[in-house]
Amino acid sequence: MFFFIWDGEVLKILYDIKSEEKHMTELLRRFELEKLKENP
């Protein structure tokens, strides 16, 4: 990713993307665990 203006706003957006990825990973992991419970 390329940014021409590096300020607090861009940093905030990058941080939001990172936490969003973490959140999605958490959801996926939980989903996988549920599937494993259903099909041992």
PDB file of N, CA, C and O in Angstrom:
ATOM      1  N   MET A   1       0.834  -1.196   0.000  1.00  0.00           N
ATOM      2  CA  MET A   1       0.000   0.000   0.000  1.00  0.00           C
ATOM      3  C   MET A   1       0.872   1.250   0.000  1.00  0.00           C
ATOM      4  O   MET A   1       1.901   1.307   0.673  1.00  0.00           O
ATOM      5  N   PHE A   2       0.449   2.234  -0.753  1.00  0.00           N
ATOM      6  CA  PHE A   2       1.207   3.479  -0.816  1.00  0.00           C
ATOM      7  C   PHE A   2       0.347   4.635  -0.318  1.00  0.00           C
ATOM      8  O   PHE A   2      -0.826   4.761  -0.669  1.00  0.00           O
ATOM      9  N   PHE A   3       0.960   5.468   0.502  1.00  0.00           N
ATOM     10  CA  PHE A   3       0.250   6.637   1.015  1.00  0.00           C
ATOM     11  C   PHE A   3       1.092   7.874   0.772  1.00  0.00           C
ATOM     12  O   PHE A   3       2.290   7.884   1.056  1.00  0.00           O
ATOM     13  N   PHE A   4       0.460   8.926   0.242  1.00  0.00           N
ATOM     14  CA  PHE A   4       1.180  10.166  -0.016  1.00  0.00           C
ATOM     15  C   PHE A   4       1.207  11.032   1.235  1.00  0.00           C
ATOM     16  O   PHE A   4       2.179  11.743   1.490  1.00  0.00           O
ATOM     17  N   ILE A   5       0.140  10.964   2.005  1.00  0.00           N
ATOM     18  CA  ILE A   5       0.077  11.759   3.232  1.00  0.00           C
ATOM     19  C   ILE A   5       0.139  10.800   4.418  1.00  0.00           C
ATOM     20  O   ILE A   5      -0.734   9.950   4.592  1.00  0.00           O
ATOM     21  N   TRP A   6       1.179  10.952   5.225  1.00  0.00           N
ATOM     22  CA  TRP A   6       1.302  10.075   6.385  1.00  0.00           C
ATOM     23  C   TRP A   6       0.949  10.880   7.630  1.00  0.00           C
ATOM     24  O   TRP A   6       1.778  11.614   8.168  1.00  0.00           O
ATOM     25  N   ASP A   7      -0.284  10.730   8.073  1.00  0.00           N
ATOM     26  CA  ASP A   7      -0.714  11.482   9.255  1.00  0.00           C
ATOM     27  C   ASP A   7      -1.521  10.572  10.164  1.00  0.00           C
ATOM     28  O   ASP A   7      -1.633   9.373   9.905  1.00  0.00           O
ATOM     29  N   GLY A   8      -2.071  11.120  11.203  1.00  0.00           N
ATOM     30  CA  GLY A   8      -2.836  10.326  12.164  1.00  0.00           C
ATOM     31  C   GLY A   8      -3.997   9.588  11.526  1.00  0.00           C
ATOM     32  O   GLY A   8      -4.334   8.475  11.929  1.00  0.00           O
ATOM     33  N   GLU A   9      -4.605  10.213  10.530  1.00  0.00           N
ATOM     34  CA  GLU A   9      -5.768   9.592   9.889  1.00  0.00           C
ATOM     35  C   GLU A   9      -5.373   8.289   9.202  1.00  0.00           C
ATOM     36  O   GLU A   9      -6.046   7.269   9.349  1.00  0.00           O
ATOM     37  N   VAL A  10      -4.272   8.334   8.448  1.00  0.00           N
ATOM     38  CA  VAL A  10      -3.803   7.135   7.747  1.00  0.00           C
ATOM     39  C   VAL A  10      -3.422   6.058   8.755  1.00  0.00           C
ATOM     40  O   VAL A  10      -3.761   4.887   8.581  1.00  0.00           O
ATOM     41  N   LEU A  11      -2.718   6.459   9.809  1.00  0.00           N
ATOM     42  CA  LEU A  11      -2.326   5.498  10.836  1.00  0.00           C
ATOM     43  C   LEU A  11      -3.557   4.846  11.447  1.00  0.00           C
ATOM     44  O   LEU A  11      -3.571   3.642  11.702  1.00  0.00           O
ATOM     45  N   LYS A  12      -4.593   5.653  11.679  1.00  0.00           N
ATOM     46  CA  LYS A  12      -5.823   5.132  12.267  1.00  0.00           C
ATOM     47  C   LYS A  12      -6.461   4.114  11.328  1.00  0.00           C
ATOM     48  O   LYS A  12      -6.915   3.056  11.764  1.00  0.00           O
ATOM     49  N   ILE A  13      -6.492   4.443  10.025  1.00  0.00           N
ATOM     50  CA  ILE A  13      -7.082   3.528   9.047  1.00  0.00           C
ATOM     51  C   ILE A  13      -6.303   2.213   9.027  1.00  0.00           C
ATOM     52  O   ILE A  13      -6.897   1.135   9.042  1.00  0.00           O
ATOM     53  N   LEU A  14      -4.972   2.308   8.993  1.00  0.00           N
ATOM     54  CA  LEU A  14      -4.146   1.102   8.986  1.00  0.00           C
ATOM     55  C   LEU A  14      -4.433   0.265  10.227  1.00  0.00           C
ATOM     56  O   LEU A  14      -4.556  -0.957  10.148  1.00  0.00           O
ATOM     57  N   TYR A  15      -4.541   0.939  11.378  1.00  0.00           N
ATOM     58  CA  TYR A  15      -4.807   0.238  12.630  1.00  0.00           C
ATOM     59  C   TYR A  15      -6.165  -0.459  12.571  1.00  0.00           C
ATOM     60  O   TYR A  15      -6.306  -1.600  13.012  1.00  0.00           O
ATOM     61  N   ASP A  16      -7.164   0.236  12.022  1.00  0.00           N
ATOM     62  CA  ASP A  16      -8.502  -0.344  11.909  1.00  0.00           C
ATOM     63  C   ASP A  16      -8.471  -1.586  11.032  1.00  0.00           C
ATOM     64  O   ASP A  16      -9.099  -2.594  11.356  1.00  0.00           O
ATOM     65  N   ILE A  17      -7.735  -1.519   9.911  1.00  0.00           N
ATOM     66  CA  ILE A  17      -7.635  -2.673   9.013  1.00  0.00           C
ATOM     67  C   ILE A  17      -7.004  -3.842   9.758  1.00  0.00           C
ATOM     68  O   ILE A  17      -7.471  -4.976   9.647  1.00  0.00           O
ATOM     69  N   LYS A  18      -5.950  -3.573  10.515  1.00  0.00           N
ATOM     70  CA  LYS A  18      -5.269  -4.632  11.265  1.00  0.00           C
ATOM     71  C   LYS A  18      -6.224  -5.286  12.263  1.00  0.00           C
ATOM     72  O   LYS A  18      -6.305  -6.512  12.329  1.00  0.00           O
ATOM     73  N   SER A  19      -6.943  -4.483  13.035  1.00  0.00           N
ATOM     74  CA  SER A  19      -7.841  -5.073  14.035  1.00  0.00           C
ATOM     75  C   SER A  19      -8.991  -5.801  13.357  1.00  0.00           C
ATOM     76  O   SER A  19      -9.498  -6.790  13.886  1.00  0.00           O
ATOM     77  N   GLU A  20      -9.406  -5.319  12.190  1.00  0.00           N
ATOM     78  CA  GLU A  20     -10.471  -5.987  11.443  1.00  0.00           C
ATOM     79  C   GLU A  20      -9.998  -7.373  11.018  1.00  0.00           C
ATOM     80  O   GLU A  20     -10.740  -8.349  11.129  1.00  0.00           O
ATOM     81  N   GLU A  21      -8.753  -7.455  10.528  1.00  0.00           N
ATOM     82  CA  GLU A  21      -8.193  -8.745  10.121  1.00  0.00           C
ATOM     83  C   GLU A  21      -8.157  -9.694  11.316  1.00  0.00           C
ATOM     84  O   GLU A  21      -8.510 -10.868  11.201  1.00  0.00           O
ATOM     85  N   LYS A  22      -7.728  -9.173  12.461  1.00  0.00           N
ATOM     86  CA  LYS A  22      -7.645  -9.999  13.659  1.00  0.00           C
ATOM     87  C   LYS A  22      -9.031 -10.521  14.018  1.00  0.00           C
ATOM     88  O   LYS A  22      -9.193 -11.687  14.378  1.00  0.00           O
ATOM     89  N   HIS A  23     -10.026  -9.646  13.916  1.00  0.00           N
ATOM     90  CA  HIS A  23     -11.399 -10.010  14.250  1.00  0.00           C
ATOM     91  C   HIS A  23     -11.889 -11.115  13.319  1.00  0.00           C
ATOM     92  O   HIS A  23     -12.490 -12.089  13.773  1.00  0.00           O
ATOM     93  N   MET A  24     -11.634 -10.969  12.015  1.00  0.00           N
ATOM     94  CA  MET A  24     -12.064 -11.975  11.040  1.00  0.00           C
ATOM     95  C   MET A  24     -11.389 -13.311  11.321  1.00  0.00           C
ATOM     96  O   MET A  24     -12.029 -14.360  11.248  1.00  0.00           O
ATOM     97  N   THR A  25     -10.101 -13.275  11.642  1.00  0.00           N
ATOM     98  CA  THR A  25      -9.380 -14.509  11.949  1.00  0.00           C
ATOM     99  C   THR A  25     -10.027 -15.203  13.138  1.00  0.00           C
ATOM    100  O   THR A  25     -10.190 -16.424  13.149  1.00  0.00           O
ATOM    101  N   GLU A  26     -10.394 -14.410  14.138  1.00  0.00           N
ATOM    102  CA  GLU A  26     -11.043 -14.955  15.333  1.00  0.00           C
ATOM    103  C   GLU A  26     -12.362 -15.619  14.961  1.00  0.00           C
ATOM    104  O   GLU A  26     -12.656 -16.720  15.427  1.00  0.00           O
ATOM    105  N   LEU A  27     -13.163 -14.953  14.122  1.00  0.00           N
ATOM    106  CA  LEU A  27     -14.448 -15.516  13.702  1.00  0.00           C
ATOM    107  C   LEU A  27     -14.239 -16.815  12.932  1.00  0.00           C
ATOM    108  O   LEU A  27     -14.939 -17.801  13.160  1.00  0.00           O
ATOM    109  N   LEU A  28     -13.269 -16.808  12.018  1.00  0.00           N
ATOM    110  CA  LEU A  28     -13.000 -18.007  11.221  1.00  0.00           C
ATOM    111  C   LEU A  28     -12.588 -19.165  12.119  1.00  0.00           C
ATOM    112  O   LEU A  28     -13.050 -20.293  11.944  1.00  0.00           O
ATOM    113  N   ARG A  29     -11.716 -18.879  13.084  1.00  0.00           N
ATOM    114  CA  ARG A  29     -11.243 -19.919  13.990  1.00  0.00           C
ATOM    115  C   ARG A  29     -12.419 -20.521  14.754  1.00  0.00           C
ATOM    116  O   ARG A  29     -12.526 -21.739  14.897  1.00  0.00           O
ATOM    117  N   ARG A  30     -13.299 -19.644  15.241  1.00  0.00           N
ATOM    118  CA  ARG A  30     -14.462 -20.109  15.994  1.00  0.00           C
ATOM    119  C   ARG A  30     -15.353 -20.972  15.102  1.00  0.00           C
ATOM    120  O   ARG A  30     -15.861 -22.010  15.528  1.00  0.00           O
ATOM    121  N   PHE A  31     -15.533 -20.525  13.856  1.00  0.00           N
ATOM    122  CA  PHE A  31     -16.366 -21.253  12.902  1.00  0.00           C
ATOM    123  C   PHE A  31     -15.785 -22.641  12.649  1.00  0.00           C
ATOM    124  O   PHE A  31     -16.518 -23.629  12.623  1.00  0.00           O
ATOM    125  N   GLU A  32     -14.459 -22.714  12.462  1.00  0.00           N
ATOM    126  CA  GLU A  32     -13.802 -24.005  12.234  1.00  0.00           C
ATOM    127  C   GLU A  32     -14.031 -24.928  13.430  1.00  0.00           C
ATOM    128  O   GLU A  32     -14.324 -26.111  13.255  1.00  0.00           O
ATOM    129  N   LEU A  33     -13.899 -24.394  14.635  1.00  0.00           N
ATOM    130  CA  LEU A  33     -14.101 -25.203  15.837  1.00  0.00           C
ATOM    131  C   LEU A  33     -15.524 -25.747  15.885  1.00  0.00           C
ATOM    132  O   LEU A  33     -15.739 -26.907  16.237  1.00  0.00           O
ATOM    133  N   GLU A  34     -16.494 -24.908  15.529  1.00  0.00           N
ATOM    134  CA  GLU A  34     -17.894 -25.351  15.531  1.00  0.00           C
ATOM    135  C   GLU A  34     -18.093 -26.485  14.532  1.00  0.00           C
ATOM    136  O   GLU A  34     -18.778 -27.464  14.826  1.00  0.00           O
ATOM    137  N   LYS A  35     -17.495 -26.349  13.358  1.00  0.00           N
ATOM    138  CA  LYS A  35     -17.630 -27.386  12.329  1.00  0.00           C
ATOM    139  C   LYS A  35     -17.031 -28.698  12.831  1.00  0.00           C
ATOM    140  O   LYS A  35     -17.589 -29.771  12.602  1.00  0.00           O
ATOM    141  N   LEU A  36     -15.888 -28.605  13.518  1.00  0.00           N
ATOM    142  CA  LEU A  36     -15.242 -29.811  14.032  1.00  0.00           C
ATOM    143  C   LEU A  36     -16.134 -30.493  15.066  1.00  0.00           C
ATOM    144  O   LEU A  36     -16.197 -31.721  15.125  1.00  0.00           O
ATOM    145  N   LYS A  37     -16.817 -29.697  15.876  1.00  0.00           N
ATOM    146  CA  LYS A  37     -17.709 -30.269  16.889  1.00  0.00           C
ATOM    147  C   LYS A  37     -18.845 -31.033  16.221  1.00  0.00           C
ATOM    148  O   LYS A  37     -19.237 -32.106  16.682  1.00  0.00           O
ATOM    149  N   GLU A  38     -19.375 -30.471  15.127  1.00  0.00           N
ATOM    150  CA  GLU A  38     -20.501 -31.114  14.449  1.00  0.00           C
ATOM    151  C   GLU A  38     -20.077 -32.398  13.741  1.00  0.00           C
ATOM    152  O   GLU A  38     -20.804 -33.392  13.759  1.00  0.00           O
ATOM    153  N   ASN A  39     -18.896 -32.373  13.115  1.00  0.00           N
ATOM    154  CA  ASN A  39     -18.418 -33.550  12.378  1.00  0.00           C
ATOM    155  C   ASN A  39     -17.115 -34.067  12.975  1.00  0.00           C
ATOM    156  O   ASN A  39     -16.031 -33.699  12.524  1.00  0.00           O
ATOM    157  N   PRO A  40     -17.221 -34.910  13.976  1.00  0.00           N
ATOM    158  CA  PRO A  40     -16.009 -35.418  14.621  1.00  0.00           C
ATOM    159  C   PRO A  40     -15.233 -36.333  13.672  1.00  0.00           C
ATOM    160  O   PRO A  40     -14.181 -36.856  14.042  1.00  0.00           O
TER     161      PRO A  40
END
